[in-house]
Amino acid sequence: MKWILATVLGALVLVPGAVCAQTIKVSAIGVIGPVEDRSPTTWAMSGWDMIRLTQSDGAFTPIMRSLRMDARTVDILCRTQAPPLGSRDIRTVVQNGHQYVTVRNYLLAEVRPQDARAEGTSIGALANKLARAVRAVLPQIAPLPNRFGV
């Protein structure tokens, strides 16, 4: 009888790890208006340059991709105030053959093959470079929880 109980408890310990595979949360950011200009741009926040975008992604021009990251960042920062955002919260994630930069499992950006080709590097190396740039900035500009609890 004890071995059955031990087996069941052992199985219950393993189940959450198997079920809790990392899933990326995608914020509903609304519609990004069309911008026909296909010029390269740099995504920046509070005067800090983070990601240089030179390539379009389908109908999304570099400027539209930058606007999409702005919208996602606003949503992410609203959701991640407590505990305060740290550099460890910004990671690269590989899921279904795609490479993403996430903030506490919220999608910030997908690193596309055309971006890596334009930079002359691999998708993984570019994702790590982008994550490092975001790690250096986002925790510094993220809002802190209200110390008065209001």
C-alpha positions in Angstrom: 0.0 0.0 0.0 2.8 2.4 0.9 4.5 1.9 -2.5 1.3 2.8 -4.3 1.0 6.0 -2.4 4.7 6.8 -3.0 4.2 6.1 -6.8 1.1 8.3 -7.0 2.9 11.1 -5.1 6.0 10.7 -7.3 3.8 10.9 -10.4 2.0 14.1 -9.2 5.4 15.7 -8.7 6.4 15.0 -12.3 3.1 16.0 -13.9 3.3 19.8 -13.3 6.7 19.9 -15.0 5.4 18.1 -18.0 2.2 20.1 -18.3 3.8 23.5 -17.6 5.8 23.7 -20.9 6.8 27.3 -21.5 4.1 29.1 -23.5 4.6 32.5 -24.9 1.8 35.0 -24.1 0.9 37.4 -26.9 -0.6 40.7 -25.9 -3.6 42.1 -27.8 -2.2 45.3 -29.0 -4.7 46.5 -31.6 -4.0 47.4 -35.2 -0.8 49.0 -36.3 -1.6 51.5 -39.1 0.2 51.1 -42.4 3.5 53.0 -42.9 4.7 52.7 -46.5 8.2 53.9 -45.7 10.5 50.8 -45.8 13.6 52.7 -44.4 15.6 51.1 -41.6 14.8 52.3 -38.1 16.0 51.8 -34.6 13.6 50.7 -31.8 14.4 52.8 -28.8 12.9 53.7 -25.4 13.6 56.7 -23.2 16.5 57.7 -25.4 18.1 54.2 -25.3 18.6 52.5 -28.7 17.9 48.8 -28.5 17.1 47.1 -31.8 18.0 48.1 -35.3 15.3 47.0 -37.8 16.3 47.0 -41.4 14.0 44.3 -42.9 10.2 44.2 -43.4 8.2 41.2 -42.2 5.5 40.6 -44.7 3.3 43.7 -44.8 5.1 45.1 -41.6 7.7 47.7 -42.6 10.6 48.3 -40.2 8.8 51.3 -38.7 5.6 49.2 -38.2 7.6 46.5 -36.5 9.0 49.2 -34.2 5.5 50.5 -33.4 4.4 46.9 -32.7 7.2 46.5 -30.2 6.3 49.8 -28.6 2.7 48.6 -28.1 3.8 45.3 -26.7 6.2 47.0 -24.3 3.5 49.2 -22.9 1.3 46.2 -22.3 4.2 44.2 -20.8 5.3 47.0 -18.5 1.7 47.4 -17.2 1.6 43.7 -16.4 5.0 43.2 -14.8 5.3 45.9 -12.1 5.4 43.6 -9.1 8.0 42.2 -8.5 10.1 44.8 -10.2 11.4 43.8 -13.7 14.9 42.5 -13.7 17.3 41.5 -16.5 16.7 37.8 -15.7 13.1 38.3 -16.9 14.2 39.0 -20.5 15.0 35.8 -22.4 15.2 34.2 -25.7 12.8 31.3 -26.4 12.7 28.8 -29.2 9.2 27.5 -29.8 8.0 25.6 -32.9 11.1 26.4 -34.8 10.8 30.2 -34.2 13.1 32.3 -32.0 11.5 35.0 -29.8 12.6 37.6 -27.3 10.3 37.5 -24.3 9.7 39.5 -21.1 8.3 37.2 -18.4 7.0 35.0 -21.1 5.2 37.9 -22.9 6.2 38.2 -26.6 8.3 41.2 -27.3 9.7 40.3 -30.7 10.2 37.5 -33.1 13.7 37.3 -34.6 13.1 36.6 -38.3 15.5 34.8 -40.7 15.7 38.0 -42.9 16.9 40.0 -39.9 19.7 37.4 -39.2 20.7 37.4 -42.9 20.9 41.2 -43.0 23.1 41.2 -39.8 25.3 38.4 -41.2 24.6 36.1 -38.3 22.4 33.2 -37.1 18.9 33.7 -35.8 19.9 32.4 -32.4 23.0 34.7 -32.1 20.8 37.7 -33.2 18.1 36.8 -30.7 20.7 36.7 -27.9 22.1 40.1 -29.0 18.7 41.7 -29.0 17.8 40.2 -25.6 21.1 41.6 -24.2 20.2 45.1 -25.5 16.7 44.9 -24.0 18.1 43.6 -20.7 20.3 46.6 -20.5 17.4 49.1 -20.9 14.0 47.7 -19.9 14.7 47.1 -16.2 16.0 50.7 -15.9 12.9 52.3 -17.4 10.2 49.9 -16.0 7.8 51.4 -13.5 8.1 50.2 -9.9 5.2 49.0 -7.8 3.5 51.7 -5.7 5.0 51.6 -2.3 1.7 52.7 -0.8 -0.3 49.9 -2.3 -2.7 52.1 -4.1 
